[in-house]
Each structure stands twice: as C-alpha cells, then as structure tokens.
Amino acid sequence: MNISIVIPLYNEAESLPKLHDWIDEVMQKNQFSYEIIFVDDGSTDDSWKVIEDLKSRSKHVRGIKFRNNYGKSPALHCGFQEVQGDVVITMDADLQDSPDEIPELYRMITKEGYDLVSGWKKKRYDSKLTKNLPSKLYNATARKVTGLKLHDMNCGLKAYKKEVVKNIEVYGEMHRYIPFLAKNAGFTKIGEKVVTHRKREFGTTKFGMSRFINGYLDLMTVWFLNKFGKKPMHFFGLYGSLMFILGFIAVIVVGAIKIHAIVNQVKATLVTDSPYFYIALVAMILGAQLFMTGFLGEIVARNSSERNNYKIEKKI
C-alpha cells in the first residue's frame, strides 16, 4: 500500500463526506493504493454514523471510535498502530488541510528520502490576534528549544515514512512535537513544505487559548524527557547531591565557628540563632528530597505500562 491517511476528529460530521470524496479524487487521479483511517475522538454528533456510511461505500475507509474524548495525541497514537501504507499522512478533518498537497508530500518522502515532512501554513486565515501572533511566538520558542528549523511545528498536515510512526510514542498532548519525537528516535532528515491553509467551512474550532499555555508546558516536558526521561536521577540526583553537600559543609562551618569560640573562650551566639544554620538545614533537606525524587522517577520510568491505554468502543 502506498499511503495511509490518519484523520483524528471530534464533532466533524458535516466535513467528513466532502473530505472523503476529495481525498478519493486525489488518490484515483494519482493511482495510489491507500486507506483512510478516521479516528473518532468521542464525538457527540453523528460523526461515527457518517464514518460507517462511508465505510459501506468504500473499501478504503477504516474507523476507530473512542468511548471518551481523549485528545488528538491518543487519536494519532491509535491510528499509527493500524497503518499499513509505506507513507503515512496526517491531516485535520475540518477541511482546512488540502488533500491536493498529498502527492507532493508523498514524492518528498519516497523520492527525496525525507523521514518526515511537516506542512507550513505560511498564509493563514485565522485571527491574527488570537491565533497568528501566539502561534509565531510559540513556534519561535519551539525552534530554539528543539533545534528544528520548522516554521509551523503544530501543523496537522504531515507526511512520514511508516518506520517513523512505528518507532515513536505519541501521548498526552505531544502531537505538537512529533518532529522532535522523530528526531530523538533517530530520524534526522526532517523537511518542511509550504501548504495551503483553507478557511473552516463547517463548525467551530475545538482548541481555545489554553492550547498555547499547554503548548509551552508540553515543550518543557518533551525537552526534559528527551534529556533526562530515561535517567531522571541524572538531573534530580545531581542537583540534590550538590545541594545536600553544600548544606552539610555549611553546617560544619557553623559548628566549627562555635567550637572555635568556645575553645578561645570568646562569647558566641547560639548555633540556632544563626540564620546560616537554618539555610544550611533547608539546603540539606531539599537536597535529600531532590535525590529521592530522582530515585522514585527512575522506578516510575522503568515500570510505566498504562500510559497509552485508551478505551476503544468500536473498530471497522
């Protein structure tokens, strides 16, 4: 199979028939063998009924239905587990991503040897104040932290070699950083393509302003996990040990000053009256806590088995 198209969706019943027909037209025109995997993220409208209807009309349609609304990352994770195509395309269901981009994305993967190609919506039709400006700031920060020179890290339209999606784990809200996850997994040939951004035809956006706050928090998470995720003790243990040692040395110094005063029969304040004693004590306690945090983090990292356990109601 040439192409697998994974489409996560939530309450997009009106868009699905037009999106399916558009994809089918592009696939037939280019003579691609393909499948479309719709992942219904707990929709409350008729999205699943529409998917079942599309399946009855087309052998290319597959579907996954969540019992609850888990989010885009879980939807992509479950879709990636099912794909069979040599090239995997992800796109949103709201018709803002154009299926006409697929042939060129496919060519860049198969002919130019890219592991991953990310779309760049250079010209957008979103609100400049609520989406464009925050998005630019967010992407600038992401470029700095991840080292990837992508203008639109969070674009839903992307193409991957199948090996990429089979070797990365997308969980929580890490769909924003799939290129970074791929880079960390050893897939370094990551490119970018300017793609068309279309106005939404039906419904309203499912993402609010909170996505930018969550985006920065997730960016810090993915950076920390990449650097210390396998060995949290390297971070917490190092700084915990340093803080404990400095605090311990400070306590010794405070005690030595007291002993020196007693030996020389010089009047000295009580050790407990010295602010340095309490600073040293707090440093030792925090150091021990950081060390234990690293130790517990090591245990959790080695025994996490339920991170991607989602309740799937149906598959077709």
C-alpha positions as CSV (number, residue, x, y, z in Angstrom):
1,M,0.0,0.0,0.0
2,N,1.3,3.4,-0.9
3,I,-0.4,5.7,1.5
4,S,-2.2,5.6,4.9
5,I,-4.1,8.8,5.8
6,V,-4.8,9.2,9.5
7,I,-7.6,11.7,10.4
8,P,-8.3,12.4,14.0
9,L,-11.7,14.1,14.5
10,Y,-14.1,15.4,17.1
11,N,-17.7,16.5,16.0
12,E,-16.9,17.0,12.3
13,A,-19.9,15.1,10.8
14,E,-20.6,17.9,8.2
15,S,-17.0,17.9,6.9
16,L,-16.3,14.2,6.6
17,P,-18.2,13.3,3.3
18,K,-16.6,16.2,1.4
19,L,-13.2,15.4,2.8
20,H,-13.5,11.7,1.9
21,D,-14.6,12.5,-1.7
22,W,-11.8,15.0,-2.1
23,I,-9.2,12.5,-0.9
24,D,-10.6,9.7,-3.1
25,E,-10.5,12.0,-6.1
26,V,-6.8,12.8,-5.5
27,M,-5.9,9.2,-4.9
28,Q,-7.6,7.9,-8.0
29,K,-6.1,10.6,-10.1
30,N,-2.6,9.7,-9.0
31,Q,-3.3,5.9,-8.9
32,F,-2.3,5.5,-5.3
33,S,-3.2,2.4,-3.3
34,Y,-4.5,3.8,0.0
35,E,-6.5,3.7,3.2
36,I,-8.2,6.4,5.2
37,I,-8.3,5.8,9.0
38,F,-10.8,8.0,10.7
39,V,-10.3,8.2,14.5
40,D,-13.4,9.5,16.2
41,D,-12.3,11.0,19.5
42,G,-15.6,10.5,21.4
43,S,-17.7,12.7,19.1
44,T,-21.2,13.7,20.4
45,D,-22.6,14.4,16.9
46,D,-23.2,12.0,14.0
47,S,-19.6,11.7,13.0
48,W,-19.4,7.9,13.7
49,K,-22.6,7.3,11.7
50,V,-21.0,9.2,8.8
51,I,-17.9,7.1,9.0
52,E,-19.9,3.9,9.0
53,D,-21.8,5.2,5.9
54,L,-18.5,6.0,4.2
55,K,-17.2,2.5,5.0
56,S,-20.3,0.9,3.4
57,R,-19.5,2.8,0.2
58,S,-15.7,2.4,0.2
59,K,-13.2,-0.4,0.8
60,H,-10.6,2.2,1.6
61,V,-12.2,3.5,4.8
62,R,-11.4,2.3,8.3
63,G,-12.6,3.7,11.6
64,I,-11.7,3.8,15.3
65,K,-14.2,5.1,17.8
66,F,-13.2,6.2,21.3
67,R,-15.6,5.9,24.2
68,N,-14.4,9.2,25.6
69,N,-12.8,12.4,24.3
70,Y,-9.1,11.7,25.0
71,G,-7.5,14.3,22.6
72,K,-5.6,14.4,19.4
73,S,-2.4,12.7,20.6
74,P,-4.2,9.5,21.7
75,A,-6.1,9.5,18.4
76,L,-2.9,9.7,16.4
77,H,-1.3,7.0,18.6
78,C,-4.1,4.5,17.9
79,G,-4.2,5.5,14.2
80,F,-0.4,5.0,13.8
81,Q,-0.8,1.5,15.3
82,E,-3.1,0.5,12.5
83,V,-1.4,2.0,9.4
84,Q,-0.2,-0.2,6.6
85,G,1.0,2.3,3.9
86,D,4.6,3.0,3.1
87,V,3.9,6.7,3.6
88,V,1.6,8.0,6.4
89,I,-0.2,11.3,6.0
90,T,-1.9,13.0,8.9
91,M,-4.4,15.8,8.4
92,D,-7.2,17.5,10.2
93,A,-10.9,16.7,9.5
94,D,-12.1,20.3,9.3
95,L,-11.2,20.9,5.6
96,Q,-8.5,23.4,6.5
97,D,-5.9,21.0,5.2
98,S,-6.0,20.4,1.4
99,P,-5.7,16.8,0.1
100,D,-4.2,18.2,-3.1
101,E,-0.9,18.5,-1.1
102,I,-0.7,14.7,-0.7
103,P,1.0,13.8,-4.0
104,E,3.9,16.2,-3.4
105,L,4.3,15.2,0.2
106,Y,4.4,11.5,-0.9
107,R,7.1,12.4,-3.5
108,M,9.2,14.2,-0.9
109,I,9.2,11.1,1.3
110,T,9.7,8.5,-1.5
111,K,11.9,10.3,-3.9
112,E,13.8,12.9,-1.8
113,G,14.3,10.5,1.1
114,Y,12.8,12.6,3.9
115,D,11.8,10.7,7.1
116,L,9.2,13.4,7.9
117,V,7.8,16.4,6.1
118,S,5.9,19.0,8.1
119,G,3.4,21.4,6.5
120,W,3.9,25.1,6.9
121,K,0.8,27.3,6.6
122,K,2.6,30.4,5.6
123,K,-0.5,32.3,4.8
124,R,-3.2,31.8,7.3
125,Y,-6.9,32.8,7.6
126,D,-7.1,32.7,11.4
127,S,-7.4,35.7,13.7
128,K,-4.1,37.5,13.8
129,L,-4.5,38.4,17.5
130,T,-5.8,35.2,19.0
131,K,-4.0,32.6,16.8
132,N,-1.4,34.0,14.4
133,L,0.7,36.0,16.9
134,P,0.7,33.5,19.7
135,S,1.5,30.8,17.1
136,K,4.5,32.7,15.9
137,L,5.8,33.2,19.4
138,Y,5.2,29.5,20.2
139,N,7.0,28.3,17.1
140,A,9.9,30.6,17.7
141,T,10.4,29.1,21.2
142,A,9.9,25.6,19.9
143,R,12.6,26.1,17.3
144,K,15.0,27.4,19.9
145,V,14.4,24.5,22.3
146,T,14.2,21.6,19.9
147,G,16.8,22.8,17.4
148,L,14.5,22.0,14.5
149,K,14.1,24.9,12.0
150,L,10.4,24.4,11.3
151,H,8.1,27.4,10.9
152,D,4.9,25.5,11.9
153,M,5.7,22.7,14.3
154,N,2.0,22.2,15.1
155,C,0.6,21.9,11.5
156,G,-1.7,18.9,11.3
157,L,-0.7,18.1,7.7
158,K,2.4,16.0,7.8
159,A,3.9,13.1,5.9
160,Y,6.0,10.3,7.4
161,K,7.8,7.1,6.5
162,K,5.9,4.2,8.1
163,E,9.0,3.4,10.1
164,V,8.8,6.8,11.8
165,V,5.3,6.4,13.2
166,K,6.0,2.8,14.3
167,N,9.0,4.0,16.3
168,I,7.6,7.0,18.2
169,E,5.1,7.2,21.0
170,V,2.6,10.0,20.9
171,Y,0.8,10.5,24.2
172,G,-0.7,13.3,26.4
173,E,-0.6,16.3,24.0
174,M,2.7,15.5,22.4
175,H,1.2,15.7,18.9
176,R,2.6,19.3,18.7
177,Y,6.1,17.9,18.9
178,I,6.1,14.8,16.7
179,P,9.0,16.2,14.6
180,F,11.1,16.4,17.8
181,L,10.0,13.0,18.9
182,A,11.1,11.6,15.5
183,K,14.4,13.4,15.8
184,N,15.0,11.9,19.2
185,A,14.2,8.4,17.8
186,G,17.0,8.8,15.2
187,F,15.0,10.1,12.2
188,T,17.0,13.2,11.3
189,K,16.0,14.0,7.7
190,I,13.1,16.3,8.5
191,G,11.8,18.7,6.0
192,E,9.1,21.4,5.5
193,K,6.7,22.2,2.7
194,V,4.6,25.3,2.3
195,V,0.9,24.2,2.2
196,T,-2.4,25.9,1.6
197,H,-4.4,26.9,4.6
198,R,-8.2,27.0,3.9
199,K,-11.0,28.6,5.9
200,R,-13.1,26.4,8.0
201,E,-16.3,25.5,6.2
202,F,-18.3,23.9,9.0
203,G,-18.5,24.1,12.8
204,T,-16.1,25.9,15.1
205,T,-12.5,25.2,16.3
206,K,-12.1,22.8,19.1
207,F,-9.0,24.4,20.5
208,G,-9.0,27.5,22.7
209,M,-6.4,29.9,24.0
210,S,-5.4,27.3,26.6
211,R,-3.6,25.3,23.9
212,F,-0.8,27.9,23.9
213,I,-0.2,27.7,27.6
214,N,-0.4,23.9,27.4
215,G,1.9,24.0,24.4
216,Y,4.7,25.7,26.4
217,L,4.3,23.3,29.3
218,D,4.4,20.3,26.9
219,L,7.5,21.8,25.3
220,M,9.3,21.9,28.6
221,T,8.1,18.3,29.2
222,V,9.3,17.0,25.9
223,W,12.7,18.7,26.4
224,F,13.1,17.3,29.9
225,L,12.0,13.8,28.8
226,N,14.4,13.9,25.9
227,K,17.3,14.9,28.1
228,F,16.5,13.1,31.4
229,G,13.5,10.9,30.7
230,K,15.4,7.7,30.7
231,K,17.6,8.8,33.6
232,P,15.8,11.2,35.9
233,M,18.4,10.6,38.5
234,H,21.0,12.4,36.4
235,F,19.0,15.6,36.9
236,F,17.5,15.3,40.4
237,G,20.3,13.2,41.8
238,L,23.0,15.7,40.6
239,Y,21.4,18.9,41.9
240,G,20.1,17.1,45.1
241,S,23.6,15.8,45.9
242,L,25.1,19.2,45.3
243,M,22.6,21.0,47.5
244,F,23.0,18.4,50.3
245,I,26.8,18.6,50.2
246,L,26.8,22.4,50.3
247,G,24.3,22.4,53.1
248,F,26.3,19.8,55.0
249,I,29.5,21.8,54.6
250,A,27.7,25.0,55.7
251,V,26.5,23.2,58.9
252,I,30.1,22.0,59.6
253,V,31.4,25.6,59.1
254,V,28.7,27.0,61.5
255,G,29.7,24.3,64.1
256,A,33.4,24.9,63.6
257,I,32.9,28.6,64.3
258,K,31.0,27.8,67.5
259,I,33.7,25.3,68.7
260,H,36.5,27.8,67.9
261,A,34.7,30.5,70.0
262,I,34.3,28.0,72.9
263,V,38.0,26.9,72.8
264,N,39.2,30.5,72.7
265,Q,36.7,31.5,75.5
266,V,35.1,34.0,73.2
267,K,31.4,34.8,73.6
268,A,29.5,33.3,70.7
269,T,25.8,33.3,69.7
270,L,23.9,30.1,69.8
271,V,24.1,28.0,66.7
272,T,20.3,28.0,66.4
273,D,20.4,31.8,66.5
274,S,22.4,31.9,63.3
275,P,20.4,32.3,60.1
276,Y,23.1,30.4,58.2
277,F,22.3,27.3,60.3
278,Y,18.7,27.2,59.0
279,I,19.7,28.0,55.4
280,A,22.2,25.1,55.6
281,L,19.5,22.8,57.1
282,V,16.9,23.7,54.4
283,A,19.6,23.0,51.8
284,M,20.2,19.5,53.2
285,I,16.5,18.7,53.4
286,L,15.8,19.9,49.8
287,G,18.9,18.1,48.6
288,A,17.7,14.8,50.1
289,Q,14.2,15.4,48.7
290,L,15.5,16.0,45.2
291,F,17.6,12.9,45.4
292,M,14.6,10.8,46.4
293,T,12.6,12.4,43.6
294,G,15.2,11.2,41.2
295,F,15.2,7.7,42.7
296,L,11.4,7.5,42.5
297,G,11.5,8.9,39.0
298,E,13.8,6.1,38.0
299,I,11.3,3.5,39.3
300,V,8.4,5.1,37.6
301,A,10.2,5.4,34.3
302,R,11.0,1.7,34.4
303,N,7.5,0.5,35.3
304,S,5.1,2.7,33.3
305,S,2.8,0.4,31.4
306,E,-0.6,2.2,31.3
307,R,0.4,5.4,29.6
308,N,-1.3,4.6,26.3
309,N,-4.3,2.6,27.5
310,Y,-7.4,4.0,25.8
311,K,-10.9,2.6,25.7
312,I,-11.9,1.8,22.1
313,E,-15.6,1.2,21.6
314,K,-15.6,0.0,18.0
315,K,-13.4,-0.7,15.0
316,I,-14.4,-1.2,11.4
